[in-house]
């Protein structure tokens, strides 16, 4: 359906005498036998002409010759053939000029992304030898790699992402330029770096991505904290990413990447999470508070799986009822698989969770009003008593209200209706 909608836009442009082609990733993916995620269109129609021709448009990037055309709730970018002026900020051209399709193809990043497809003649239009590189499975910049990377520094990370996504090799001159200019990635916002990192880590071959980031010297600029960990620890991260391929959530991916940066520290300092390096890295990459809390919890509890057989019933239940426990399980599993450690504790956790799931959150037998009725003066003691009472419930030593009252009177020496007086 998305494809048909894109075709309808192209057909309307062509009927009005304009050139209009599919371009970029959708052409590449189709040639590789994959279903494109989106369809972009390029044309010699100006933004004004596109807006006049279609009733529903959004001017998302008119300064760069781009208009979004809305068709039945879906958005399709239509870009005017252009030639970029000089880049001074490592991201945007100072100006753009209208150009022909050849110049438009040659301004793009990689040869495999510089292909057009003409639906009217059912042919590929290739001015950059992109089809050859698709056949050779090569990532190569169009023209000078140094120029392409200095136009937009993030293209260095995109080269690695495409190499991993498609399982291609980065062409030698492109790779050498990437290594030479890797330090310039420091000029890119951490939000953009974060998004590229996540696409690599959540996508296919995250282990390959991590190796390329390391070998390219990009990682030493992006994450010098990981550069400093031992070779064995890096190898473990490689293994975890490999074992987690295709099943890593964003939070598990970040926890894997940060697995060793706070070794022996996160566990002791979770109540002072802002003191941890992992917390500072989460802030550095602008993770949401929600994601940050999950990542820190994953790192804080990661070693408790190895203690599960020694835990009391209450300790085990508190562990199993952690929020997002499935993510904790996933992180532990890929760690064990990567380091060839036994999965016994993983299996024990699954069995325990199955058996105890309905008993992880027992309803409170007493509350603050009940404690006052027992003659206990409000204060910090309330929290202590209720916490102790929950512990006994989790241990399944107390199951009724009367047992709870008896426990409090026995343990804390309070008599009913004798407010503030101990036995």
Secondary structure, DSSP 8 states (H G I E B T S, - for coil): -HHHHHHHHHHHHHHTT--EEEETHHHHHHHTT---S--EEEESS-HHHHHHH-SSEEEEEGGGTEEEEEETTEEEEEEE-EEE--BSSSSSBS-EEE--HHHHHHTSSBGGG-EEEETTTTEEEESS-HHHHHHHTEE-BSS-HHHHHHH-TTHHHHHHHHHHHHT-EE-HHHHHHHHHHGGGGGGS-HHHHHHHHHHHHHSTTHHHHHHHHHHHTHHHHH-HHHHTS-HHHHHHHHHHHHHTTT---HHHHHHHHTTTTTTTTHHHHGGGGGGSHHHHHHHHTT--HHHHHHHHHHHHHTTGGGGGGGS-HHHHHHHHTSTTHHHHHHHHHHHHHHHT--SHHHHHHHHHHHHHGGGSS---S--HHHHHHTT--SSHHHHHHHHHHHHHHHTTS--SHHHHHHHHHHHH-B-TT-TT-B-
